[in-house]
Amino acid sequence: MPLFALFLSLFLVVPAWAESAYVTDRFEITLRTGPGTQHKILKMVPSGVRLEVLERNDEGYVRVRTGDGVEGWVLARYLQEEPVARERLTQARARLDRLRKEVAALRRENGDLKKENARLQQALEQAEAARAKAEEALARIREASRNVIALQEENEQLKTQVVTLRRDLLTLRQENATLQDVRQRDWFLAGALVLAVGIVAGLVLPRLAVRRRRSWSDL
């Protein structure tokens, strides 16, 4: 009969992989080589220790594995699904400390962000002022460019007028030179004419005088 019960218990064992259980916070429990008090005690497991559940049976025992790799059987009534209150308090304190550190880090980061925001705001204001100055300078440059273009156009017009005046002056000079040549020629011709008249008068007048004297003597 006991042998049959042992075989039956082996068939009724239900595996429970990746499940965790914790020793209650009342006392230490025994970790045995088998499911029963007749089996050898492997070690004493204090309360609060985390155990990995490997399988369960209908006799109220659970096969577990400790953190150092020792496998054995313990009574299921000494296990609970959540850590003991002391362990939960320790975990809560650790979480609270972690949260406090995170809050302090976030506050420091928030302060740094505020400083960075102020610096960026100042830089933005400086950039806006520089942009306004650049726009003013650009407007002055554009106005100066328009003035330069107008001056260039006026200069081109003046150059054209100068070329025209130079051409007219050259024409006047040529006409003046022509007139001077004509005047010199006219003076030369007038002088030659006067000279010729003088020569003719020098030759003719004495003869006329002689004829008159002869005519008067004949009378």
URBEL-V437631 format. One record per pair of residues at least 24 apart in sequence whose C-alpha atoms are under 10 Angstrom apart, sorted by the first residue. I is the first residue (numbers start at 1). GAP is how many residues later the second one is. Records with the same first field share a line. If there is no record, write none. Layout:
I: GAP, GAP
This chain:
8: 50
9: 26, 48, 49, 50
10: 47, 48
11: 46
12: 44, 45, 46, 47
13: 42, 43, 44, 45, 46, 48, 49, 50
14: 40, 41, 42, 43, 44, 48
15: 38, 39, 40, 41, 42, 47, 48
16: 36, 37, 38, 39, 40, 46, 47
17: 35, 36, 37, 38
18: 34, 35, 36
19: 32, 33, 34, 35, 36, 45, 62
20: 30, 31, 32, 33, 34, 44, 45, 59, 60, 61, 62, 63
21: 27, 28, 29, 30, 31, 32, 41, 43, 55, 57, 58, 59, 60, 61, 62
22: 24, 25, 26, 27, 28, 29, 30, 31, 56, 57, 58, 59, 60, 61, 62, 65
23: 24, 25, 26, 27, 28, 51, 52, 53, 54, 55, 56, 57, 58, 59, 60, 61
24: 24, 25, 53, 54, 55, 56, 57, 58, 59, 60, 61
25: 24, 53, 54, 55, 58, 59, 60, 61, 62
26: 52, 58
27: 51
28: 50
29: 45, 46, 49, 50
30: 42, 43, 44, 45, 48
31: 32, 33, 34, 35, 39, 40, 41, 42, 43, 44
32: 31, 39, 40, 41, 42, 43
33: 30, 37, 38, 39, 40, 41
34: 27, 28, 29, 37, 38, 39, 40
35: 24, 25, 26, 27, 28, 37, 38, 39, 40
36: 24, 25, 37, 38, 39
37: 36, 37, 38
39: 34
40: 32
41: 31, 32, 33
42: 28, 29, 30, 31
43: 27, 29
45: 29
47: 31, 32, 36, 37, 39, 40
48: 31, 32, 34, 35, 36, 37, 38, 39, 40
49: 30, 34, 35, 38
50: 29, 30, 31, 32, 33, 34
51: 28
